[in-house]
Amino acid sequence: MLSAFRKYLLIPRLIRLSSAAPKDPLTAWDRYWGNVRSTGATGDVLWDSGSPHELEGYLPKLARLDPSLPVVDVGCGNGSFTRLLAQHFPHALGLDYSPHAVDRARQESGDLTTASFAVCDMTAPDASQTVATALAAAGWTGDANVFIRGVLHVLDSKGRAALADNLLPIVGFRGGVFLTETNFPGTPVDYVSHLGATRQSIPAPLEWAIRGLPMPGRFGSAQRAKAFPTADWVLLEEGASSIETRPLSNPSDPDLIPGYYALLRAS
């Protein structure tokens, strides 16, 4: 009981930190990525573990997608997963809301020819055309697969539905969608405590995210059913996953956030 009480003593500090975050999501995300100094296991980005381990756990599920099609990485950030996906698909297109994120992804990708990047708001009405144009510039037309990690849990229900609708013309008849999202069962205080926050200290990458970004929600089976209705989508597989963060509590191992995954195709 005492430890639970101490945990909730975090609330005033969390309110104070989060009050500085920009109210406009695009401003928040672009400012965040513009201020990133380094990425990977010792970097600033909370959800970049600097390891291929998480993606390797998804490979048996990704194997159910058509391997001859390119893959679109929605919410690519600095492109860490885009570059890994490019090792398993003929081309990987990373998309992000933030121009600063896309600039960093391009810088970190060097001369890799099997990955490309574009700025795209996947909730916008013209998103599917933006994707088609970016794929065509990379030499691809037609259907594509989609990979989503840690995007839907930061959107409201309207944004989730818009994103899902925009994926339909991208996947077409042959493509599929693999998504994996944070699905933490507790309160925001439980969430940050799980990642090592105490009244005395908060791990720097976590504090930076709290200061600069909208508070995330959770995304599980119920949220997926609303965003991807059966009239449009067929659920092939779903289950629990683990989202790996940058190492916080142990310098040699990523911390884990309970998550949810689903594999879908258009109906």
C-alpha positions as CSV (number, residue, x, y, z in Angstrom):
1,M,0.0,0.0,0.0
2,L,2.8,2.4,0.9
3,S,4.7,1.7,-2.4
4,A,1.5,2.4,-4.4
5,F,1.0,5.7,-2.5
6,R,4.6,6.7,-3.2
7,K,4.0,5.9,-6.9
8,Y,1.1,8.4,-7.0
9,L,3.3,11.1,-5.5
10,L,4.6,11.3,-9.1
11,I,1.4,12.9,-10.4
12,P,2.3,16.5,-9.6
13,R,5.6,16.1,-11.4
14,L,4.1,14.4,-14.4
15,I,1.5,17.2,-14.7
16,R,4.2,19.8,-14.5
17,L,6.4,18.1,-17.1
18,S,3.6,17.3,-19.6
19,S,2.2,20.8,-19.4
20,A,5.1,22.0,-21.5
21,A,4.3,19.7,-24.4
22,P,2.9,21.6,-27.5
23,K,-0.8,21.1,-27.9
24,D,-0.6,20.7,-31.7
25,P,0.6,17.1,-32.4
26,L,2.5,17.9,-35.5
27,T,4.4,20.7,-33.7
28,A,5.1,18.3,-30.8
29,W,6.4,15.5,-32.9
30,D,8.5,17.7,-35.3
31,R,10.0,19.6,-32.4
32,Y,10.8,16.4,-30.6
33,W,12.6,14.9,-33.6
34,G,14.3,18.2,-34.4
35,N,15.9,18.1,-30.9
36,V,17.1,14.5,-31.0
37,R,20.9,14.4,-30.6
38,S,21.4,10.6,-30.9
39,T,19.5,7.4,-31.4
40,G,20.0,3.7,-30.6
41,A,20.7,2.0,-27.3
42,T,22.3,5.0,-25.7
43,G,20.3,7.7,-27.5
44,D,17.5,10.1,-26.7
45,V,14.6,8.2,-28.3
46,L,12.6,6.1,-25.8
47,W,11.3,3.5,-28.2
48,D,14.6,3.0,-30.2
49,S,16.3,0.0,-28.6
50,G,19.2,0.0,-31.1
51,S,18.6,-3.8,-31.6
52,P,17.0,-6.0,-34.3
53,H,15.7,-8.3,-31.6
54,E,12.1,-7.1,-31.5
55,L,11.7,-7.3,-35.3
56,E,13.2,-10.8,-35.3
57,G,10.4,-11.9,-33.1
58,Y,7.9,-10.6,-35.6
59,L,9.5,-12.3,-38.6
60,P,7.4,-15.5,-38.4
61,K,4.2,-13.4,-38.6
62,L,5.7,-11.1,-41.3
63,A,6.4,-14.2,-43.3
64,R,2.6,-14.5,-43.9
65,L,2.8,-11.3,-46.0
66,D,3.6,-11.5,-49.7
67,P,7.4,-11.3,-49.8
68,S,7.5,-10.0,-53.4
69,L,5.8,-6.7,-52.4
70,P,7.4,-3.6,-50.9
71,V,6.6,-2.7,-47.3
72,V,5.5,0.7,-46.0
73,D,6.7,1.5,-42.5
74,V,4.1,3.9,-41.1
75,G,5.5,6.2,-38.4
76,C,9.1,5.3,-39.2
77,G,10.8,7.9,-36.9
78,N,14.6,7.7,-37.5
79,G,14.1,4.6,-39.8
80,S,15.5,1.9,-37.5
81,F,12.7,-0.5,-38.4
82,T,12.6,0.6,-42.0
83,R,16.2,-0.4,-42.5
84,L,15.6,-3.8,-40.9
85,L,12.5,-4.4,-43.0
86,A,14.5,-3.7,-46.1
87,Q,16.5,-6.8,-45.3
88,H,13.3,-8.9,-45.7
89,F,11.3,-7.2,-48.4
90,P,12.5,-5.9,-51.8
91,H,12.0,-2.3,-50.7
92,A,11.0,-0.5,-47.6
93,L,9.3,2.9,-47.6
94,G,9.4,4.8,-44.3
95,L,6.8,7.4,-43.6
96,D,6.6,9.9,-40.8
97,Y,4.5,12.9,-39.8
98,S,7.6,14.8,-38.9
99,P,9.9,16.3,-41.6
100,H,12.7,16.3,-39.0
101,A,12.2,12.6,-38.4
102,V,12.4,11.9,-42.2
103,D,15.6,14.0,-42.5
104,R,17.2,12.0,-39.7
105,A,16.0,8.6,-41.2
106,R,17.7,9.6,-44.5
107,Q,20.9,10.6,-42.8
108,E,21.1,7.4,-40.8
109,S,20.3,5.3,-43.8
110,G,23.3,6.5,-45.8
111,D,23.5,5.1,-49.3
112,L,21.0,2.2,-48.6
113,T,19.2,1.7,-51.9
114,T,16.5,-0.6,-50.7
115,A,14.9,1.9,-48.4
116,S,13.4,5.3,-49.0
117,F,11.6,7.9,-46.9
118,A,8.8,10.4,-47.3
119,V,6.9,12.9,-45.1
120,C,3.3,11.8,-44.9
121,D,0.3,12.2,-42.5
122,M,-1.4,8.9,-42.8
123,T,-4.6,10.3,-41.4
124,A,-4.9,12.9,-44.2
125,P,-7.3,12.5,-47.1
126,D,-4.5,12.4,-49.7
127,A,-2.3,10.0,-47.8
128,S,-2.7,7.0,-50.1
129,Q,-1.7,9.1,-53.1
130,T,1.3,10.4,-51.3
131,V,2.3,6.8,-50.6
132,A,1.7,5.8,-54.2
133,T,3.9,8.7,-55.4
134,A,6.7,7.8,-53.0
135,L,6.6,4.1,-54.0
136,A,6.6,5.0,-57.7
137,A,9.7,7.2,-57.2
138,A,11.4,4.2,-55.8
139,G,10.3,2.1,-58.8
140,W,7.3,0.4,-57.4
141,T,3.6,0.4,-58.4
142,G,0.6,-1.6,-57.3
143,D,-0.1,-3.2,-53.9
144,A,2.2,-3.1,-50.9
145,N,2.5,-4.5,-47.4
146,V,2.2,-2.2,-44.4
147,F,4.1,-2.3,-41.1
148,I,3.0,-0.2,-38.1
149,R,4.7,0.0,-34.7
150,G,3.7,2.4,-32.0
151,V,1.5,4.8,-34.0
152,L,-2.1,3.9,-33.4
153,H,-1.8,4.1,-29.6
154,V,-1.0,7.8,-29.9
155,L,-4.0,8.6,-32.1
156,D,-7.6,9.3,-31.1
157,S,-10.4,7.1,-32.5
158,K,-11.0,9.4,-35.5
159,G,-7.4,9.3,-36.4
160,R,-7.2,5.6,-36.1
161,A,-10.2,5.1,-38.4
162,A,-8.8,7.6,-41.0
163,L,-5.4,5.8,-41.0
164,A,-7.1,2.4,-41.5
165,D,-9.2,3.7,-44.3
166,N,-6.1,5.1,-46.0
167,L,-4.4,1.7,-45.9
168,L,-7.0,0.0,-48.0
169,P,-5.9,1.3,-51.4
170,I,-2.2,0.8,-50.4
171,V,-2.6,-2.9,-49.6
172,G,-5.0,-3.6,-52.4
173,F,-5.7,-7.3,-53.1
174,R,-2.2,-8.8,-52.4
175,G,-0.8,-6.7,-49.5
176,G,-1.3,-7.1,-45.8
177,V,-0.9,-5.1,-42.6
178,F,1.1,-6.1,-39.6
179,L,0.7,-3.8,-36.6
180,T,2.1,-3.9,-33.1
181,E,1.2,-1.3,-30.4
182,T,1.7,-0.5,-26.8
183,N,-1.1,-2.1,-24.8
184,F,-0.2,-1.3,-21.2
185,P,-3.0,-2.3,-18.8
186,G,-2.5,0.4,-16.1
187,T,-2.8,4.2,-15.7
188,P,-0.3,6.7,-17.0
189,V,1.4,6.7,-13.6
190,D,1.7,2.9,-13.7
191,Y,3.1,3.2,-17.2
192,V,5.9,5.6,-16.3
193,S,6.6,3.7,-13.1
194,H,7.0,0.5,-15.1
195,L,9.7,2.3,-17.1
196,G,11.6,3.3,-14.0
197,A,10.1,6.7,-13.0
198,T,10.1,7.6,-9.3
199,R,9.4,10.7,-7.4
200,Q,13.2,11.3,-7.1
201,S,14.2,10.5,-10.7
202,I,12.9,9.7,-14.2
203,P,15.1,8.1,-16.9
204,A,16.2,10.9,-19.3
205,P,14.6,9.5,-22.5
206,L,11.3,8.9,-20.7
207,E,11.3,12.4,-19.2
208,W,12.1,13.9,-22.6
209,A,9.1,12.1,-24.1
210,I,6.8,13.3,-21.3
211,R,8.0,16.9,-21.7
212,G,7.6,17.0,-25.5
213,L,4.9,14.6,-26.6
214,P,1.2,13.9,-26.2
215,M,0.4,11.3,-23.5
216,P,0.0,7.9,-25.2
217,G,-3.0,5.6,-24.8
218,R,-3.3,1.9,-25.3
219,F,-4.2,-0.2,-28.4
220,G,-5.4,-3.7,-28.1
221,S,-8.0,-6.1,-29.6
222,A,-11.0,-3.8,-28.8
223,Q,-9.4,-0.7,-30.3
224,R,-8.3,-2.7,-33.4
225,A,-11.8,-4.0,-33.9
226,K,-13.1,-0.4,-34.0
227,A,-10.4,1.0,-36.2
228,F,-10.3,-2.0,-38.7
229,P,-14.0,-3.1,-39.0
230,T,-14.9,-6.5,-40.4
231,A,-16.6,-4.8,-43.4
232,D,-13.2,-3.8,-44.7
233,W,-10.7,-6.0,-43.0
234,V,-10.0,-9.7,-42.3
235,L,-8.2,-10.5,-39.1
236,L,-5.6,-13.3,-39.8
237,E,-3.9,-13.4,-36.4
238,E,-3.6,-11.4,-33.2
239,G,-2.0,-11.7,-29.8
240,A,0.4,-10.3,-27.2
241,S,3.7,-8.7,-28.1
242,S,6.5,-6.9,-26.3
243,I,7.6,-3.4,-27.3
244,E,11.2,-2.8,-26.6
245,T,12.5,0.5,-25.4
246,R,15.9,2.0,-25.2
247,P,17.7,0.3,-22.2
248,L,16.6,2.2,-19.1
249,S,17.0,0.0,-16.0
250,N,19.9,-2.1,-17.4
251,P,22.4,-0.7,-19.9
252,S,22.7,-4.1,-21.7
253,D,19.0,-4.9,-22.2
254,P,16.0,-3.0,-23.5
255,D,13.1,-2.5,-21.2
256,L,9.8,-4.1,-22.3
257,I,6.3,-2.6,-22.6
258,P,3.3,-5.0,-22.9
259,G,1.9,-4.8,-26.4
260,Y,-0.5,-6.2,-28.9
261,Y,0.0,-7.3,-32.5
262,A,-2.4,-8.1,-35.3
263,L,-2.1,-9.3,-38.9
264,L,-4.8,-8.2,-41.3
265,R,-5.7,-8.1,-45.0
266,A,-8.4,-6.2,-46.8
267,S,-11.7,-8.0,-47.2
